[in-house]
Amino acid sequence: ELGEGTTRKWVGLKLEGRLPAREGAEVFSGAEKIGTVTSGGFSPTLGAPIAMAYVASDHSAPGTPLEVE
């Protein structure tokens, strides 16, 4: 039921390093696959790669550490 929320959420990611995440890359929390990148690129304002991804709702809180393949 929609009143209970959704199983996944669309979130923004700021990535460490210089490599951007690409559409279709898998998102992990530890060894568990919890989502998929929908788009990615480089943010000149942040000076870092960024991405958008659908992830499991229980891993969508701001500041949650995640890994992108």
matplotlib code that plots the C-alpha trace (Angstrom):
import matplotlib.pyplot as plt

x = [0.0, 1.3, 0.6, 3.4, 5.9, 7.8, 10.4, 12.9, 13.8, 15.6, 18.6, 21.6, 25.1, 28.4, 31.2, 34.7, 37.6, 37.5, 35.6, 32.0, 29.3, 27.5, 23.9, 23.3, 26.1, 25.1, 24.9, 25.9, 25.7, 28.5, 28.0, 24.3, 23.1, 20.6, 20.2, 21.1, 22.5, 20.2, 22.7, 26.0, 28.5, 31.0, 29.9, 32.2, 30.5, 31.3, 34.5, 33.5, 31.5, 27.8, 25.1, 21.4, 20.2, 17.3, 18.1, 16.2, 14.3, 16.0, 19.4, 18.2, 18.8, 21.2, 24.8, 24.3, 27.6, 27.2, 29.5, 29.0, 30.5]
y = [0.0, 3.5, 4.8, 2.5, 4.1, 2.8, -0.1, 2.1, 5.8, 8.0, 9.6, 11.8, 10.5, 12.4, 10.0, 9.9, 9.9, 11.2, 8.5, 9.1, 6.4, 5.4, 4.5, 0.8, 0.6, -1.4, 0.2, -1.8, -1.6, -3.9, -7.1, -6.5, -5.0, -2.3, -0.3, 0.9, 4.2, 6.0, 8.8, 10.2, 12.9, 15.4, 18.4, 21.4, 23.1, 20.2, 19.3, 15.7, 13.0, 12.8, 10.4, 9.6, 6.1, 4.1, 2.4, 0.4, 2.8, 1.5, 2.7, 6.1, 8.4, 11.3, 10.5, 6.7, 5.2, 3.2, 1.8, 2.0, -0.7]
z = [0.0, -0.9, 2.6, 3.9, 1.5, -1.5, -1.6, -3.4, -3.6, -6.1, -4.4, -5.3, -4.7, -4.3, -5.2, -3.9, -6.3, -9.9, -11.8, -12.6, -12.2, -15.4, -16.0, -15.1, -12.5, -9.4, -6.0, -2.9, 0.8, 1.8, -0.2, -0.7, -4.1, -3.1, -6.3, -9.7, -11.1, -13.4, -14.5, -13.6, -14.4, -13.0, -10.9, -11.4, -8.4, -6.1, -7.8, -7.7, -9.6, -8.8, -9.7, -9.4, -8.4, -7.3, -4.0, -1.4, 0.8, 4.0, 2.5, 1.3, 4.3, 3.7, 4.6, 4.2, 2.9, -0.3, -3.0, -6.7, -9.0]

ax = plt.figure().add_subplot(projection="3d")
ax.plot(x, y, z, "-o")
ax.set_aspect("equal")
plt.show()
